[in-house]
Amino acid sequence: MNEDQIRGAANTIGGRVQRAAGALTGDHGLEGEGAVREAAGRVQQKAGDAVDSVRDVVAHRPLGAILSGFGIGILVGLLIARRD
């Protein structure tokens, strides 16, 4: 697990607790904040999953990763050149 996955899991759990506390006390603001925090935690976890996936691909297929990066760089360069 990387740092984003750990922090995302912590935010997801914290958001659930915060949302439940808001529902229990009738504080809709706290409940809404908890829902937002929970959703942000899930997004952060998915970002961490994506980072792990990229690391695995680069570790197992370094030449493919280099060529993919080169191709993306060319595409971005062409798109930027068209804007001018």
Summary of the structure (lengths in Angstrom):
residues: 84
radius of gyration: 19.8
end to end distance: 42.5
largest distance: 56.8
contacts: 233
relative contact order: 0.13
helix: 93%
strand: 0%
